[in-house]
Amino acid sequence: MHIPNLQHNIVLAPYTTFKIGGPARYFVVVKTKEELFYALAEARRTKTPWVILGGGSDVLVSDAGFPGLVIKSELRHVAVNEGNAQVRAESGVRMSGLITQTMKHELTGLEYAIGVPASVGGAVWANLGARGRQMQEFVLEVTVINEQGEEQILYNAQCQFGYRDSIFKHKKFVIIDVLLQLARGNQAKIKEEMQQLVTLRKDTQDIAAKCAGCVFRNPKDQTDIPAAKLIDDLGLKGFSIGGAQVSPLHANFIINTGTATAQDVVMLISYIKQQVRDNAGIQLMEEIEYIGF
Ligand SMILES: Cc1cc2nc3c(=O)[nH]c(=O)nc-3n(C[C@H](O)[C@H](O)[C@H](O)COP(=O)(O)OP(=O)(O)OC[C@H]3O[C@@H](n4cnc5c(N)ncnc54)[C@H](O)[C@@H]3O)c2cc1C
């Protein structure tokens, strides 16, 4: 495979918020659309399996790593149009940076996601949601590289957004950038709201811990009871297998206490699923994405 700046056998743990995972056979950081196109074309040409990584905050990478090409998106360009309150952000832009930037332009909307270590691409992929808001409210269009390797624009309705869901979870589209419609706001008010949300997150979630946020989707099709409550009701907060622990603060978070392997996390996930199934008759499903399993 011939890709400029291609690296070999790069351990993925540091590129994930879980801080878990073995090596990628090939690893490349892409900073421009052209580099992204090139890396994907090379992977296709050589029939090498590939995966895109953004903030690494919703993935569990196997201990064996990934036997293909990991493409880390660091496309970081942002264009703000104050006049129509629209923002075009590339997929590797960090959501926290984007929120701060839009606040400075007195544009409001995205601050609900403050404190989430997501990239813009990952946020659209997951339809990142919190406090009753989701990315889909703001997305006008998403520019992707489609499964044929061509550039394509998907408008909001084509993105098939749902609860923690989008077309990007089902098709191998690679997000280049996103056009967002925000609203005009007041900088001081946005800042105040952001500070309140950060405090709330710190009080209720392990945002500084090695973790991937909520591990399970809320089983809305089976019950209105959130996954965290189902797990908490079974007294599993603090329960651990190896170095993986159910967060004592938020039962839907699994924490790497320092030495967790992906195998520890997988065993803990399967234990939790079995306990919830046996005691509450509900089948939990993972929200996190497995890489290299
Ligand atoms: C402390 C903490 C708090 C969290 N709180 C929330 C929360 O409140 N709400 C919520 O919804 N989630 C939350 N999460 C989960 C996570 O941050 C989100 O799902 C986020 O959107 C994932 O973005 P990412 O860039 O880290 O994606 P990654 O983990 O890098 O990747 C996740 C998936 O997205 C794909 N992907 C990434 N970039 C692209 C791209 N450019 N094109 C195509 N596919 C791509 C990857 O291939 C992978 O399959 C939290 C996580 C943590 C660690």
The ligand as a MOL file (V3000), in Angstrom:
LIG
                    3D

  0  0  0     0  0            999 V3000
M  V30 BEGIN CTAB
M  V30 COUNTS 53 58 0 0 0
M  V30 BEGIN ATOM
M  V30 1 C -17.2720 11.0710 28.5290 0
M  V30 2 C -18.1670 10.7660 27.3550 0
M  V30 3 C -19.4340 11.3140 27.2820 0
M  V30 4 C -20.2810 11.0200 26.2070 0
M  V30 5 N -21.5220 11.5840 26.1800 0
M  V30 6 C -22.3370 11.3530 25.1120 0
M  V30 7 C -23.6270 11.9680 25.0460 0
M  V30 8 O -24.0380 12.7270 25.9150 0
M  V30 9 N -24.4040 11.6900 23.9710 0
M  V30 10 C -23.9770 10.8590 22.9680 0
M  V30 11 O -24.7400 10.6680 21.9910 0
M  V30 12 N -22.7680 10.2660 23.0220 0
M  V30 13 C -21.9320 10.5020 24.0500 0
M  V30 14 N -20.6950 9.9080 24.1010 0
M  V30 15 C -20.2970 8.9580 23.0520 0
M  V30 16 C -19.4880 9.5710 21.8830 0
M  V30 17 O -18.7720 10.7150 22.3030 0
M  V30 18 C -20.3670 9.9490 20.7030 0
M  V30 19 O -21.0270 8.8200 20.1760 0
M  V30 20 C -19.5740 10.6340 19.5780 0
M  V30 21 O -20.5010 11.1070 18.6380 0
M  V30 22 C -18.5550 9.7250 18.8910 0
M  V30 23 O -17.7300 10.5740 18.0950 0
M  V30 24 P -16.2060 10.2200 17.8120 0
M  V30 25 O -15.6850 11.2480 16.8770 0
M  V30 26 O -15.4570 10.0310 19.0600 0
M  V30 27 O -16.3880 8.8420 17.0530 0
M  V30 28 P -15.3670 7.6170 17.0580 0
M  V30 29 O -15.4360 6.9430 18.3780 0
M  V30 30 O -14.0530 8.0120 16.5590 0
M  V30 31 O -16.0620 6.6870 15.9830 0
M  V30 32 C -17.3500 6.1470 16.2220 0
M  V30 33 C -17.8820 5.6160 14.8880 0
M  V30 34 O -18.0540 6.7370 14.0120 0
M  V30 35 C -17.3970 6.4670 12.7950 0
M  V30 36 N -16.8660 7.7220 12.2760 0
M  V30 37 C -16.0750 8.6400 12.8890 0
M  V30 38 N -15.7620 9.6420 12.0530 0
M  V30 39 C -16.3520 9.3520 10.8530 0
M  V30 40 C -16.3710 9.9640 9.5750 0
M  V30 41 N -15.7170 11.0890 9.3180 0
M  V30 42 N -17.0900 9.3640 8.5920 0
M  V30 43 C -17.7550 8.2120 8.8090 0
M  V30 44 N -17.7530 7.5610 9.9940 0
M  V30 45 C -17.0540 8.1340 11.0020 0
M  V30 46 C -16.2760 5.5050 13.1470 0
M  V30 47 O -15.8780 4.7490 12.0220 0
M  V30 48 C -16.9230 4.6480 14.2050 0
M  V30 49 O -17.6640 3.6030 13.6060 0
M  V30 50 C -19.8290 10.1740 25.1710 0
M  V30 51 C -18.5330 9.6280 25.2350 0
M  V30 52 C -17.7050 9.9240 26.3100 0
M  V30 53 C -16.3180 9.3420 26.3530 0
M  V30 END ATOM
M  V30 BEGIN BOND
M  V30 1 1 1 2
M  V30 2 1 2 3
M  V30 3 2 2 52
M  V30 4 2 3 4
M  V30 5 1 4 5
M  V30 6 1 4 50
M  V30 7 2 5 6
M  V30 8 1 6 7
M  V30 9 1 6 13
M  V30 10 2 7 8
M  V30 11 1 7 9
M  V30 12 1 9 10
M  V30 13 2 10 11
M  V30 14 1 10 12
M  V30 15 2 12 13
M  V30 16 1 13 14
M  V30 17 1 14 15
M  V30 18 1 14 50
M  V30 19 1 15 16
M  V30 20 1 16 17
M  V30 21 1 16 18
M  V30 22 1 18 19
M  V30 23 1 18 20
M  V30 24 1 20 21
M  V30 25 1 20 22
M  V30 26 1 22 23
M  V30 27 1 23 24
M  V30 28 2 24 25
M  V30 29 1 24 26
M  V30 30 1 24 27
M  V30 31 1 27 28
M  V30 32 2 28 29
M  V30 33 1 28 30
M  V30 34 1 28 31
M  V30 35 1 31 32
M  V30 36 1 32 33
M  V30 37 1 33 34
M  V30 38 1 33 48
M  V30 39 1 34 35
M  V30 40 1 35 36
M  V30 41 1 35 46
M  V30 42 1 36 37
M  V30 43 1 36 45
M  V30 44 2 37 38
M  V30 45 1 38 39
M  V30 46 1 39 40
M  V30 47 2 39 45
M  V30 48 1 40 41
M  V30 49 2 40 42
M  V30 50 1 42 43
M  V30 51 2 43 44
M  V30 52 1 44 45
M  V30 53 1 46 47
M  V30 54 1 46 48
M  V30 55 1 48 49
M  V30 56 2 50 51
M  V30 57 1 51 52
M  V30 58 1 52 53
M  V30 END BOND
M  V30 END CTAB
M  END
